[in-house]
Every structure is written in structure tokens, then in C-alpha cells.
């Protein structure tokens, strides 16, 4: 196994592991229970980590993680007049899809 990254939270680490699994990359969350000892250990040593089971998948996992962390941000005006910002592809006000 090889460490891919440290996650800012257990929720984020779990989401990343699930996204890697969808792409066929075996990964797991490590250090998921260390948050309870933060203070006795340095906080940065208690963050959860994502580990890849097969080192030959590491580069592919890094590329996928980069894509997950850099979702394109858009700004578009919906037909209903609402300005939609961020990674959203659907208007929160009227549920219309973003024009292509």
C-alpha cells in the first residue's frame, strides 16, 4: 500500500476513496479514528489519510484526485433571471439545467 494524500476531514477522505473505487482503484481510509487524540498528538498528525492498495495505480489515482479537487467553477444566468455560481449545473431557483 502507498499513501496518496492526507484529507482535511473523514468525510472528504471517504468521498475520495469512494470516487477512486468507482474508477477501479482500490483504496482505503487510514487514521480515521485519530481525531479523538488531537491535542495529545499534533493535529496535523491526526488527519485521515487515503492509501492506494496497488502502487501501480498511484499515478492514475493522483490524476483523479486532482480532478476531484479542481472542479471547474462556472457562472451563468438562468432563464428565470437567477445568477448561478460555482460547480452547479442546475438552477436552485427553478431547477432548469445549465445551457450547453
N, C-alpha and C positions, 0 to 999 in steps of 0.2 A: 504494500500500500504506500501511497505517496500523498503528502499534504498538497491540496490545491490552494486553499485560502482560509483565512480567518473571517468569520462572519460577524456583523455588528450585533446580531441577536439570534436566538434559537429559531425564531420564526423564519428569518431570512435564510439561515443555513438549511432548514428543512425544505423551503421552497426551491433553493438551488439544487439540492440533492434530487428532489422530485423532477425538476426540469432536466437534469442530467440523465436520470433514469428513462425519461421519455425518449431521449436520443440514443438510448442503448449503452450508456456509460454507467458502469456500476460504481456507486459512491455511497458514503455513509457520513453521518454527523458524529464527530468525536467531541469530547469535553462538554457535552450537553448538560451535565449536572454540576459543573464547577461554579456556576453563578452564586451558589449558596455560600461559597467560601471567599468571595470577593471581599477584600478588606484584610483578610488574613494572608492572602496572596495578592500580588499586584493585579488590579482589574484587567489589564490587557492580557494577562496570562489565563484569565477565566472565560474568555470569549469562546464560543463554539467554533469548531473547525470542520471544513469539508475535506474529506480524504477520498482519493480515487483508488479503487481496488486493483486496477491493472495499469501499471506505469506507461504502457504503450498508448493509452488513451489520454494521457496528460495534456498533450498539445491541443487535441480536439476539445477537451474539457475547458481549457483556458480560453479558447476562442468562443465557446458557447457562453461561458461566464461573462466574458467581455461584452457580448451581445446583450445578455440579460441586464447588465449594469449600465448599458448605454442605449436605452430605448429612445428612438427619435422623439423629440418634443415638437408638437405641431400647434399652430394657432390658426383657427378657421372660423368663419362666420356662418352660422347655420341659417337656413331659410327662414326660421322663426325669429331671427334677429339676435340670437344669443351668441356671444363670443365664447368659443370652446378652446381651452388651452391645455397643454400637456400631452400625454400619450393617448388621450381619448379619441376614439373613432366613432363615437355616438354622442349626440347631444343629450345632456342631462335634463333639459327642459322639455323637449318634445319627442325624444327618442329617435330622431332622424339620424341616418348614417352619414358619415363624413363623405362629401362628394369626392369622387376619384379624379 
